[in-house]
Amino acid sequence: MSTQPQPVEGPVPTETPRRRRRSFQPRAILVVALAWCLLWDRISWGNILSGLVVGLVVTLAFPLPSIEFGGRLRVTRLLGLLAHFFWDLTVASIHVAILAFRPSPPRNSVIEVQLRSRSDFYLTLTSLLVGLVPGSTVIEARRSHSIVYLHLLDVSGEEAVRRFHDHVLEIEERVVRVLGSPEEIAAVEQLKKEGR
């Protein structure tokens, strides 16, 4: 079962992997160096230096796309987002535990969700929040069209698929309300009113 994406107005990101800027990215280098050091059984000057070299080479060979962020953090909405996330986590964990003892195999589904926002930042955060909940796995995320493909555990019928599709859009809306600019929030609300 799959839900069909609806076209979303707005600019399509033009940045492709070939257009990514090759520049010095100190934060990315430090993250790669940290991961490199954690792969070894001890911290040494050699591991730290080789990790920094690996980080520099990786960031120059595979530069990360720039992500624009023009909003601000709203703490009260962040607390609401976290409360919803932990509720989803609890309910899904209980559901998966029940499935483990059910004799019949679950009916799974892959769905496609067209997000309302065109931001890579919101696409990433929404995918993370959905993927961390047991029973749903992000298979693919297409940043060029803001589409997320999800594998769902124990989803039967079009109505259940539609409910989860709407649930993903609600998560995206909460993320935008926590971090978005007034213009981004208004754009998402407008698309929601139009039924997209």
QUIHU-V738093 format. One line per field, one symbol per residue. ss: DSSP state (H for helix, E for strand, - for the rest). psi: psi as a letter, one per 20 degrees, with the letter a starting at -180 (. if undefined). Layout:
ss->???
psi->???
//
This chain:
ss->----------------HHH------HHHHHHHHHHHHHH-----HHHHHHHHHHHHHHHHH-------------HHHHHHHHHHHHHHHHHHHHHHHHHHH-------EEEEEE-----HHHHHHHHHHHH----EEEEEEE----EEEEEE-----HHHHHHHHHHHHHHHHHHHHHH--HHHHHHHHHHHH---
psi->qqqpqqqpqrpppiprhhiqpnrpnhghghgggghghhiriqprhgggghghgggggghhhmqqqpppojbqpoghhghgghggghggggghggghghhhiphqqqorqprppoqhqjphghgggggghghipqippogqpohhjlpppqppplopqhghggghghgghgggggghhgirrhggghgghghghik.
//
